Amino acid sequence: MRWLLLCHALCFWMKTLAHTVELNNMFGQIQSPGYPDSYPSDSEVTWNITAPEGFRIKLYFMHFNLESSYLCEYDYVKVETEDQVLATFCGRETTDTEQTPGQEVVLSPGSFMSVTFRSDFSNEERFTGFDAHYVAVDVDECTEQEDEELSCDHYCHNYIGGYYCSCRFGYILHTDNRTCRVECSDNLFTQRTGVITSPDFPNPYPKSSECLYTIELEEGFMISLQFEDIFDVEDHPEVPCPYDYIKINAGSNVFGPFCGEKIPEPINTQSHRIQILFRSDNSGENRGWRLSYKAEGNECPELRPPTHGKIEPLQTKYSFKDQVLISCDTGYKVLKDDVEMDTFQIECLKDGTWSNKIPICKMADCGIPAKLEHGLVIFSSRNNITTYKSEIRYSCQQPYYKMLHNITGIYTCSAQGAWVNEVLGRSLPTCLPVCGIPKIYRKMMARIFGGRSVQKGTIPWIAMLTQHNGQPFCGGSLIGSNWIVTAAHCLHQPLDPEEVILHDSDLLEPSDFKVILGKHWRLRSDENEQHFRVKHVFLHPLYVPSTFENDVALVELLESPKLNNFVMPICLPEGPTEEGTMVIVSGWGKQFLQRLPETLMEIELPIIGHHTCQESYVPLKKKVTSDMICAGEKEGGKDACAGDSGGPMVTMDKESGQWYLVGTVSWGDNCGKKDRYGVYSNIYHNKDWIQTVTKISN
Ligand code: 4AZ
């Protein structure tokens, strides 16, 4: 009570002693007034310590000796911030009610600390006061941040005086320098079904982000959405979706905003193009959402497969853009607008109709079979059916043509609608002329030079080469369907007969002569004759006019003759002809006493050995080369003569009865002379060349 009354008089005066010290250093020392001597009474000193932002102030005492009082009401050291008392110390030792700092360190929560020392008006003892130090210490904001609003979203980096934030891979630091957002504004979905989730789902979605998802499909589709699994978007109990939300724009319709934990109902947007906007603010740890979408178009009517056909895929429901393929059973073809095809596709359109009607399945029809040259076709059915599995048979015009490869000629109508042969497939057979089998047989053998008239039709391969005035000048033989083998010298007529070099100007042009087949009379004509113009003339490339070497030529007819009993080709020889083989030579050439015959004449002769023939011409200094073959008799008399050139020398194979061309009349020492032989161009020797030019297999 004594103290209180006194204070009324003195306290006003005493308070004038109070003073404040401003400290802005990073460290420093503060001491009670007069330290280390005892502090005066009635004194009050305040030290305002301010550290830079990002620092705290640490205060500790090295010495402390103050008057002790209940709850430190007399002398004390008080440590405060702007709005909070951190500690009050007094005395020398800590008691139940009073505290001394001892080893305790006082740490300011912020960058400001105020220390106040105060002594009352009387001290009964001597107190030495205090000696304290302060230092500014760095705040580790990364570990000490209490305010969630300021803490880093992902990573925190402390440095002396401050800190900064950074984000995980894939995230971007927001302009608030704290939250991590994602770039998610550019998501386009064009498939008919899909799943969309919030970023990082089912982990909490990023903060401060604005995600835009566009689903875009062709007009005609309608998109429906269904949220699935978890739905967890930050919300507010009173205000609808103020923080985070998902909103769907579908044309003029808007769905949402949605937030909270209740899964939104399925949404039928009625639109083919929608935008989903998802926004998050800078706080909250919510798991987000997942939605599946489906785009469906108008439904098309049910389909029924055509009879004998099927639809793929066969479904009970079809909608916009669905496609089906119509195909038919084996042996049937899809018939659409009178066109046959293997498959036909139709599509469900946006208005819910099919792009086309279902076509019908028609049995495959091979149609009328193609005509075969020199052949005919017969149906196995009575009423010429041409549909699937029906059968036809091709044959060649017998007896003048035969089928190549000896095949059956049977063709079946395939499921693809084509006539097919088991060997040739879709290719037609080939009818080749039958060679060397005259339909008329000769009654007896005879001679040309002094020979006998040919019985009509026994030498059906003989050809007559005539000038345009009808004058015959050479013979020839029909091979294949339209080729004549003759002597090269028949088509080469030089002004100088001794000419060695062949001049093109000395060759007969195709238009210079014609070919008659089926001819019998030399000058008269009859009903069996067939006249032909020439398409092309080929002389043997090694033909030598002066020596008659390779005296062979080929004449291509402009048209093919009609084969019959009087016109038929001769076969090419299959091997060399042996000495002594009997051959027949035919022609319209000169006869005994230079007379020309009225009809075609023929003579039968033996083949003469090559050596014998060569020897016979040594006196005349004429060479019989390997491309030549001789026939005749030592005593002479039987021979070909002028006008017979190019004509056939043939022999018959006894086994097959088939006739072969052995040679063509070429040259000799006049005609029918003793010890001289007729010289012929050897066809077997030049068979390769003939086949190369004519493509005749035999
Ligand atoms: C010729 O002048 C000719 N004795 C043809 C053959 C013979 C002789 C001459 C063979 O066309």
Residues whose N, C-alpha, C, O or C-beta is under 5 A from the ligand:
A	BS01	4AZ	D639 A640 C641 A642 G643 D644 S645 S666 W667 G668 N670 C671 G672 G678 V679
